Amino acid sequence: MPKTPYLNDIVVAEALRGSTFTPPTLVYMGLFNGFLFVDHTMSGDFMAGGSEIVGMGYARQLATFATPASGGAITNTADLFFGFATSSWGVLQSFALFDALTGGNMLYFGTFVDSTRLISTNDAVRIKAGHCIITEA
C-alpha cells in the first residue's frame, strides 16, 4: 500500500539520518471520490486526485490495527462504521489513513477492491474488521 510523500520523507529520514518520528496515537480513515495517487514532478512528489467526502453525515472514523503479521501486513481490528449518508456521497473509490480526525497529515492511501460503489442517500458504509489490509511495499 502506498505511503504518502509526507510519510515517505519521515521514514527515509528516520532510517538514514537518525531522525526521530513520534507516531500518532490515533489514526483515522477517510473516504474519497476518485483515485488518489502520488504525482511525481521536478519539484517533488505530492498527492493528487480524489476528493474526500464532506458533510452529508460523513466523518472520518477511528481505525485500530492489530500487531503486524509476518511479511509486514496489518489489518483493522474493529469495524469502521461511517454511518448513513444524508445525501449521495457519489462513488467511493479510495481511502486514506490520517493522523487527525480533521485536517492533519495523510499517511497511507489505497483503492477499494470494488471501486464502483455508489453511496446514495440512506446507504450505510461499513468496513469490516480485518478487511482493511495495510502492507509495506
URFEN-V81746 format. One record per backbone hydrogen bond with DSSP energy under -1.0 kcal/mol. CO is the residue of the C=O (numbers start at 1). NH is the residue of the N-H. If there is no record, write none. Layout:
# URFEN-V81746
((CO,NH) (CO,NH))
This chain:
# URFEN-V81746
((2,109) (4,8) (5,9) (6,10) (7,11) (8,12) (9,13) (10,14) (11,15) (12,16) (13,17) (13,19) (27,63) (28,98) (29,61) (30,96) (31,53) (32,93) (32,94) (33,51) (37,48) (39,46) (41,44) (44,41) (46,39) (48,37) (51,33) (55,58) (56,86) (61,29) (64,77) (69,72) (73,69) (74,134) (75,66) (76,130) (80,127) (83,125) (85,122) (90,119) (93,112) (94,32) (95,110) (96,30) (97,107) (98,28) (105,99) (107,4) (108,97) (110,95) (113,115) (117,92) (119,89) (119,90) (120,123) (123,85) (125,82) (127,80) (128,131) (132,76) (134,74))
